Every structure is written in structure tokens, then in C-alpha cells.
Amino acid sequence: MAVSPLSGLAEIVEAIAQLTPTERRQLQKRLRVSGLLVPEALLTDQQRLIVAPALGLPHRRKPKPATNGKLIKPLAAQPETTETLPPATAFTPPALDDYRSPVSGKVVVGTLDKKPQPDDPHAMHPLPGQAPEQPIMIIFDGGSKGNPGQGYGSYTLRWPGVQQQIVRLRFGDRVTNNEAEYDTLIAALEAVLKRLQDNGAASATARLDIRGDSLLVVNQVHGRWQVKDARMQTRCEQVRKLLKNFGHWQLTHHDRENSVRALGH
């Protein structure tokens, strides 16, 4: 026997009615971040809650009562209005003609931190289809044995609620230091997008905090420095293209010692 979605809606309304004002504000925040909160989806604590638009169900607008207590007759029959939500932005794999980080080898090792970072007691687990509320931190660094020479790089993803790991990469021969730094950052961004896709989370809900000790990469991506070399131009454009998938990101420079402390080189 089919179950009407309106029966489930009644249970949701009843559950929301039992929430405290603080809990309702938290619910509004979570729905707003997830993209489910639309006008009239949730009203103030003093008004009734209407959750049908937020759930994608038809929202029937009743005619307003006249001053004499009688209902105003509409001039013509109006169709029911259904409020729909925009589709979530998911990770789209790069096209075949996009630049891909030329990784020839990859090894995942344990974190260098002897003590794991404690979980934030105030952090909430992400809703289905959502990235963590806290920023996902990327620390990256690259280099080469000789310039050009054998390229290598490392990055770590500090994903909220997940044990940190370090990924070490090998690139081909005749790779410059700057190329390795760019290729490592590209590989890290691709890894974040892949993990979000595997978790069923929309990349547009994710925030990134990216740090590295390469002044060239940081300033070229931000547009502060010109990109004169064609190989750097290709890599810089790919980084910018990948960053457009995320809802918010920041790329900042830190001292070399911070990279060594986090990555070991």
C-alpha cells in the first residue's frame, strides 16, 4: 500500500513544533547551508512552519478572507504553484582536453602528528549531500631533484572528522620546482573533488583553506603576478578551473617551516 508523502509531512511538522527556538534557528541554518531553505519554507518562531516548499511538495496558497468574513472568489481558476529547488552542484570530472596532474606514482602514509587532532565538540556532522561545515584544509609542496629533474610533491588533507594522512607523489623527469608545486596542488584539488563525489556531497557546499610555501603559485593563482611561461599558464588555469567547483576557498602563503612540519620536506 502506497504511503502518501503528506502523512510523513505531518510527522515532520509535529517534530519541528516540539523544537525550542534555539533548535529551530539551528535547523534554519542547516537548511540554508544545504540550499533547502527557500522563502516561506520556515518562518519565525511566532508563526506557523510551512515545510512543503523545502521538501519539494506542492505549496497550496489559500485565498485571503474578505473583511465581511466571506472568502474572496478568484477571478479565474489559478493552477497550484509548486516551488522547486535548484539542483545541487556536483563534481563534474574534467574533460579529456583539460590538464591533468602527471602523477607517475603515489604513496599514502600516516600523519606526522604524534597526537591526533581532537574533534571540535561544537561541530555537527554534515547533512546528506553536504560537505563538512568546517573548512577542508590542504597543505601542499612540490620540488624536483635537479631543476629540471625528477619531480615530486606531497599534500595533506585535513578533513574534519577524518584522520589526517599525507600523500606523496612522483612526477616524470625534466620537471621544474614550479611545475611540481602546481601539479601537487592540482592533484590535491582533484582528490578533494573525488572524495566529495564518493560521499555524495555537492562541491558547491565545500569550503577550502589552502596553504603552501610557493609565492609563485599563490600570487599567480590570485592574479597578482603575471604568468609568462606557457607551461605555468596551463597549470594556473587548471587550478582556477578546479577552484570554481567550490563554494568558498582561500589560498594563502605560509613559511617553509610550516610545510616541513606538516609534510616532512
C-alpha positions in Angstrom: 0.0 0.0 0.0 1.5 3.3 -1.1 2.1 5.9 1.7 1.2 9.5 1.0 4.1 11.9 1.4 1.7 14.2 3.2 1.5 11.7 6.1 5.3 11.9 6.5 5.0 15.7 6.2 2.6 15.8 9.2 5.1 14.0 11.3 7.9 16.4 10.3 5.7 19.4 11.2 4.9 17.9 14.6 8.6 17.2 15.3 9.5 20.8 14.3 6.8 22.1 16.6 8.5 20.5 19.6 11.8 22.2 18.9 13.0 25.1 21.1 13.6 28.5 19.5 17.4 27.8 19.6 17.0 24.4 17.9 14.7 26.0 15.2 17.4 28.6 14.4 20.0 25.8 14.1 17.6 23.9 11.8 17.2 27.1 9.7 20.9 27.5 9.5 21.4 23.9 8.3 18.7 24.1 5.7 20.1 27.5 4.4 23.6 26.0 4.0 22.2 22.9 2.3 20.1 25.0 -0.2 16.8 23.6 1.1 15.6 26.8 2.8 13.5 28.9 0.4 11.2 31.8 1.1 8.3 30.7 3.3 10.0 27.3 3.9 10.5 28.1 7.6 9.0 31.2 9.3 9.7 32.8 12.6 9.1 31.1 16.0 5.9 33.1 16.4 4.4 31.9 13.1 3.4 28.5 11.7 6.0 26.4 10.0 5.4 25.6 6.3 7.9 22.9 5.2 6.2 21.8 2.0 8.3 24.1 -0.3 11.5 23.0 1.3 10.6 19.3 0.7 9.7 19.9 -2.9 6.0 19.3 -2.3 3.2 21.4 -3.8 2.5 24.5 -1.7 -1.2 25.5 -2.0 -1.9 29.1 -1.4 -5.3 29.7 0.1 -7.3 32.8 -0.8 -7.4 35.5 1.8 -10.7 36.1 3.7 -12.7 39.2 2.9 -13.5 41.8 5.5 -17.1 40.5 5.8 -15.9 37.1 6.7 -16.6 35.5 3.3 -13.9 34.1 1.0 -12.9 36.2 -1.9 -13.9 34.4 -5.1 -10.9 34.4 -7.6 -11.4 35.9 -11.0 -10.3 32.8 -12.7 -9.1 29.3 -11.7 -5.4 29.5 -10.8 -3.2 26.5 -11.1 -1.4 25.3 -8.0 2.1 26.7 -7.6 4.9 24.3 -6.9 8.2 25.7 -5.6 11.2 23.7 -6.7 14.8 23.9 -5.6 17.8 24.3 -8.0 19.8 21.2 -8.5 22.9 20.8 -6.3 26.2 21.4 -7.9 28.1 18.1 -8.0 31.7 17.4 -9.1 32.0 17.0 -12.9 35.1 15.1 -14.0 37.4 17.3 -16.1 37.0 17.0 -19.8 39.5 15.0 -21.8 41.2 18.1 -23.1 41.7 19.5 -19.6 45.1 19.5 -18.0 45.7 16.6 -15.6 48.4 16.4 -13.0 51.0 14.0 -14.5 51.3 11.7 -11.5 53.5 8.7 -12.1 53.4 7.3 -8.6 51.5 7.8 -5.4 52.0 6.6 -1.8 49.7 7.3 1.2 51.5 7.5 4.5 50.4 8.1 8.1 50.3 11.6 9.6 53.4 13.1 11.1 51.5 14.3 14.1 52.1 12.0 17.1 48.8 13.1 18.7 45.6 13.2 16.6 43.8 16.5 16.5 40.7 16.4 18.8 37.3 16.7 17.2 35.6 20.0 17.6 32.8 19.3 20.2 30.6 22.0 18.6 31.0 20.6 15.1 27.9 19.0 13.6 28.1 16.1 11.2 27.3 17.2 7.6 23.8 16.6 6.3 23.5 14.1 3.4 24.8 15.6 0.3 26.7 18.3 2.1 30.4 18.9 2.8 31.7 19.5 6.3 30.8 22.8 7.8 34.4 23.4 8.8 36.9 24.3 6.0 38.8 21.4 4.4 42.5 22.3 4.8 45.1 21.5 2.1 48.8 21.8 2.7 50.9 21.2 -0.4 54.5 21.4 -1.5 56.5 20.2 -4.5 60.0 20.1 -5.8 62.5 18.4 -8.1 65.8 16.6 -7.8 67.6 18.9 -10.2 65.9 21.8 -11.9 64.6 20.4 -14.2 64.8 16.9 -12.8 62.8 14.1 -11.1 59.6 15.8 -9.8 58.0 15.0 -6.5 55.4 16.5 -4.2 53.3 16.0 -1.1 50.0 17.2 0.2 47.8 16.5 3.2 44.0 16.9 3.5 42.8 17.9 7.0 39.3 16.7 6.5 37.1 17.5 9.6 36.3 14.2 11.5 38.8 12.1 9.4 42.3 11.1 10.4 44.9 13.1 8.5 47.1 11.4 6.0 50.0 12.5 3.8 50.0 11.7 0.1 53.4 11.6 -1.6 53.6 12.0 -5.4 56.1 11.3 -8.1 56.1 13.0 -11.4 58.2 12.4 -14.5 61.6 13.6 -15.5 62.6 17.1 -16.6 60.1 18.7 -14.1 60.9 22.0 -12.6 60.3 23.0 -9.0 57.4 25.3 -10.0 55.8 22.7 -12.2 55.9 20.2 -9.3 54.3 22.7 -7.0 51.5 23.4 -9.4 51.0 19.7 -10.2 50.8 18.8 -6.5 48.1 21.4 -5.8 46.1 20.2 -8.9 46.3 16.6 -7.6 45.1 17.7 -4.1 42.1 19.6 -5.5 41.2 16.6 -7.7 41.4 14.4 -4.6 39.0 16.7 -2.7 36.5 16.7 -5.5 36.8 12.9 -5.8 36.1 12.4 -2.1 33.2 14.7 -2.2 31.8 12.8 -5.1 32.3 9.5 -3.3 30.4 10.9 -0.3 27.6 12.2 -2.4 28.3 15.7 -1.3 27.9 18.8 -3.6 31.2 20.5 -4.1 29.5 23.9 -4.0 28.8 23.4 -0.3 32.6 22.9 0.5 35.0 25.5 1.8 38.7 25.1 1.3 41.7 26.5 3.3 44.7 26.0 1.1 48.3 26.8 2.2 51.7 26.4 0.6 55.1 28.0 0.7 55.3 28.8 -3.0 54.9 32.5 -3.5 54.8 31.9 -7.3 51.8 29.6 -7.2 49.9 31.7 -4.6 50.4 35.0 -6.4 49.9 33.7 -9.9 46.6 32.0 -9.0 45.4 35.2 -7.3 46.4 37.2 -10.4 49.0 39.3 -8.6 51.9 38.1 -10.7 51.9 37.6 -14.4 52.1 34.1 -15.9 54.6 34.4 -18.8 55.6 30.7 -19.2 53.1 28.7 -21.3 53.5 25.6 -19.1 52.8 27.7 -16.0 49.8 29.3 -17.7 48.2 25.9 -18.4 48.6 24.8 -14.8 47.4 28.1 -13.4 44.3 28.0 -15.5 43.6 24.4 -14.4 43.9 25.4 -10.7 41.5 28.2 -11.2 39.1 26.0 -13.1 39.1 23.4 -10.3 38.6 26.1 -7.6 35.4 27.2 -9.3 33.8 24.0 -8.2 33.8 25.0 -4.5 31.5 27.4 -2.7 34.4 29.2 -1.0 38.2 28.9 -1.0 41.2 30.8 0.2 44.8 30.3 -0.9 47.5 31.7 1.4 51.2 31.6 1.7 53.0 30.3 4.8 56.6 29.9 5.7 58.7 27.0 4.6 59.0 25.6 8.1 55.2 25.1 8.2 55.4 22.9 5.1 58.3 20.9 6.6 56.4 20.4 9.9 53.2 19.2 8.1 54.7 17.2 5.2 58.2 16.3 6.3 60.1 18.0 3.4 
